[in-house]
């Protein structure tokens, strides 16, 4: 099981797979799913991961949402899947702006 690493990550109250947050990555444990079963959508700072797998007459599915911190540059998200672990890498941006008074 992955421990929840940062409290400022909000999963919008939706339970689902275990996950671990790094400085510039999010790893989600998805055993039994392949990358073709997984859908990833981004809307603003909210990332939605969903998956569905059907085998014979059995199906398993989930949806999990993450609210990324405002300093996360959502345009830099990249995903890889290996050994049942979905890894999303991203960069943080420094959106601070200095305004000079004229």
Protein Blocks (a to p, Z undefined) as FASTA:
>chain_A
ZZdfbfkbcghhpacddddddfkbccdddehiafklpccddehjbccddddddehjbccd
ddddddddfklcfklgccddeehiacdddddddfbdcdddZZ
